[in-house]
Amino acid sequence: DDVVDRLLKRDGAGGESDAEILVIFANRSYAILQGELKGVGAQISGQKATDMLTLDRPALDWVALARGHGVDGVRVDDAAALVQALQRGFASRAPCLIEVVL
């Protein structure tokens, strides 16, 4: 299933939605590939090589994508804000997306 479609699905009991919370940890890079390159002693040199290992030009706006599909979304960048967003999400009993920017 598509992620947003899954968030929009309703359960069969009374038509109310479950509190489904999708958390995306957005590091805006291919960090696993960067780590692998370092592990074999390779150097990232030049703008083209750097561009191939980043996901920030442009950065995906996960919150806007969720809202465009009728799902509430919020972006957080620290642990306290994440805790608050999770608490609001569970309390709302509605689907939501939380983007954690690393």
Helices and strands as residue ranges (DSSP letters): H 3-8, E 21-26, H 31-39, H 47-52, H 62-68, E 72-76, H 79-92, E 96-101
